[in-house]
Amino acid sequence: MSSSMFQAAQDAERFTACCVCLDLEVGKADRQIHQIGAVRRDAHSGEPRIMHYSHGPLSPALAQLDEFASGAEFTVGHNIIGFDLPFLAAAKPDLKLLERPAVDTLWLNPLAFPRNPYHHLVKHYQDAKLRSGQKNNPAEDARLTLDVLTDQFKALRKTAQADPDLLLAWHWLSTQHAADAGFGLFFTAVRRLPRPAAPQALQAIERLLDGKACQRHGRGIAAQAAQCAWPLAYTGSCQGSCRLK
């Protein structure tokens, strides 16, 4: 393993040690939370610590989840922003974990793996279980998502080294709103640099567009970048994939 890869692995381990990763199973008919899986990595051993709630009274389980998440700096999940957090907020709006910055691996995957945006999110552990009729395991889903976040961190560190303008632009584009604080801290850890200021980011976007769009249209895209931030980032991921082949 090269020194840069070793450093990326160490930095990824430090970042994920600060996270609590969670996954919910919600009933399609009643829209109620039936299962909760949460995983944290031990800061010393790196081994996962797991919380798994399955049925029974929800209120004590939510209190247990909040206690389990105590001390974590980030909340992580796959589609956590659009799915898990809204259900938790509806069930118990005063959960402390709702105050933590969120990092959503669903949003990051097309940036980290543009040629394979689903990466290894297919739940391979279910193969045998599906044949025997067993259902989802949210604790295992949470563990897999934490592994995905580690892989995303390493992949984006490689992109940062190969194309720093691209990562600088993504850092700025993915953090246009207060709710994006988790992504900002994630990219700060990946790049080992603070969030860029708007002029710096817009200059990087113009450089990325140089030779791919006429100057007038390129400047127009840059001028509207803040209004179409994530879509523009995903467009850049496709271009970056071609450039980094």
Helices and strands as residue ranges (DSSP letters): H 3-16, E 19-26, E 33-41, E 48-54, H 58-69, E 74-77, I 80-84, H 85-91, G 96-99, E 102-104, H 105-112, H 126-131, H 138-162, H 164-173, G 178-180, H 181-191, H 198-209, H 215-223, G 225-228, H 229-243
